[in-house]
Amino acid sequence: MQVQDYCKAMLAEVSAWKAKLESMKKTADGFGSEQKEKVLPLIGQLEQEVVNAQMRVDQLENECPSDGSPIKNELDELFGTVGSKLDRTFQEMSSRETLW
């Protein structure tokens, strides 16, 4: 996969994560104060990881390296970790069973 195609795919994923985070924030707004105290730090941590992923994708896109494999490997690992955390947290917040 070429660097530009890879960047487009990663940007699409970051956009989907941002939408999921916004949904999580709206869900958290409906929680009581005790529930919010549990979930808001996690949402903040996830937001920071999404920002880091966005910065790495921007760097890859702006630098356009001929061999993006070191950055690509780092992004693949970061995206796997963040994607899993977001999906798990989103499901937990939707069901409210695990967190509460």
SULPEPE-V531462 format. One record per residue. N is the residue number from 1. PSI is psi in radians with two decimals (none if undefined). OMEGA is omega in whole degrees, -180 to 180 (none if undefined). D_FIRST is the distance of its C-alpha to the first C-alpha in Angstrom with 1 decimal. Layout:
# SULPEPE-V531462
n = (N | N)
psi = (PSI | PSI)
omega = (OMEGA | OMEGA)
d_first = (D_FIRST | D_FIRST)
This chain:
# SULPEPE-V531462
n = (1 | 2 | 3 | 4 | 5 | 6 | 7 | 8 | 9 | 10 | 11 | 12 | 13 | 14 | 15 | 16 | 17 | 18 | 19 | 20 | 21 | 22 | 23 | 24 | 25 | 26 | 27 | 28 | 29 | 30 | 31 | 32 | 33 | 34 | 35 | 36 | 37 | 38 | 39 | 40 | 41 | 42 | 43 | 44 | 45 | 46 | 47 | 48 | 49 | 50 | 51 | 52 | 53 | 54 | 55 | 56 | 57 | 58 | 59 | 60 | 61 | 62 | 63 | 64 | 65 | 66 | 67 | 68 | 69 | 70 | 71 | 72 | 73 | 74 | 75 | 76 | 77 | 78 | 79 | 80 | 81 | 82 | 83 | 84 | 85 | 86 | 87 | 88 | 89 | 90 | 91 | 92 | 93 | 94 | 95 | 96 | 97 | 98 | 99 | 100)
psi = (2.33 | 2.75 | -0.76 | -0.73 | -0.71 | -0.78 | -0.75 | -0.75 | -0.73 | -0.65 | -0.68 | -0.70 | -0.74 | -0.70 | -0.72 | -0.67 | -0.75 | -0.72 | -0.71 | -0.71 | -0.72 | -0.71 | -0.71 | -0.70 | -0.75 | -0.70 | -0.76 | -0.54 | -0.49 | -0.10 | 2.78 | 2.96 | -0.66 | -0.74 | -0.70 | -0.71 | -0.55 | -0.66 | -0.51 | -0.71 | -0.65 | -0.75 | -0.73 | -0.72 | -0.76 | -0.68 | -0.74 | -0.70 | -0.64 | -0.71 | -0.76 | -0.73 | -0.75 | -0.75 | -0.71 | -0.70 | -0.76 | -0.73 | -0.80 | -0.74 | -0.72 | -0.64 | -0.45 | 0.99 | 2.59 | -0.57 | 1.69 | 0.21 | -0.72 | -0.78 | -0.70 | -0.77 | -0.74 | -0.77 | -0.73 | -0.75 | -0.80 | -0.78 | -0.63 | -0.77 | -0.90 | -0.75 | -0.75 | -0.78 | -0.78 | -0.82 | -0.79 | -0.81 | -0.72 | -0.77 | -0.72 | -0.72 | -0.62 | -0.71 | -0.44 | 0.05 | -0.77 | -0.76 | -0.49 | none)
omega = (-180 | -176 | -178 | 179 | 178 | 180 | 178 | 179 | -180 | 177 | 177 | 179 | 178 | 178 | 178 | 178 | -180 | 178 | 179 | 178 | 178 | 177 | 179 | 179 | 179 | 178 | -179 | 178 | 180 | -179 | 171 | -175 | -179 | 179 | 179 | 180 | 180 | -170 | -176 | 176 | 179 | 178 | 178 | 179 | 179 | 178 | 180 | 179 | 177 | 177 | 178 | 179 | 179 | 180 | -180 | 178 | 178 | 179 | 180 | -179 | -178 | -178 | 180 | -180 | 178 | 175 | -178 | -173 | 179 | 178 | 180 | 179 | 178 | 179 | 179 | 179 | 179 | -178 | 176 | -179 | -177 | 180 | 179 | -180 | -180 | -180 | -179 | -179 | 179 | 179 | 180 | 179 | -180 | -179 | -178 | -177 | -174 | -176 | -174 | none)
d_first = (0.0 | 3.8 | 6.6 | 8.4 | 6.4 | 6.3 | 9.9 | 11.0 | 10.3 | 12.1 | 14.7 | 15.4 | 16.0 | 18.3 | 20.1 | 20.8 | 22.1 | 24.3 | 25.8 | 26.4 | 28.2 | 30.3 | 31.3 | 32.2 | 34.3 | 36.2 | 36.9 | 38.1 | 40.4 | 42.3 | 42.9 | 46.2 | 46.4 | 46.2 | 43.0 | 41.5 | 42.4 | 40.3 | 37.2 | 37.0 | 36.2 | 33.3 | 31.9 | 32.4 | 30.4 | 27.5 | 27.6 | 27.4 | 24.4 | 22.7 | 23.8 | 22.3 | 18.9 | 19.2 | 20.3 | 17.4 | 14.9 | 17.3 | 17.5 | 13.8 | 13.8 | 17.2 | 16.7 | 13.5 | 13.4 | 12.1 | 11.2 | 10.5 | 10.7 | 14.2 | 13.7 | 10.6 | 12.9 | 15.7 | 14.1 | 13.1 | 16.8 | 18.2 | 16.6 | 17.8 | 21.2 | 21.7 | 20.5 | 22.9 | 25.7 | 25.3 | 25.4 | 28.3 | 30.2 | 29.8 | 31.1 | 33.9 | 34.9 | 34.9 | 37.1 | 39.0 | 40.1 | 38.3 | 39.0 | 42.5)
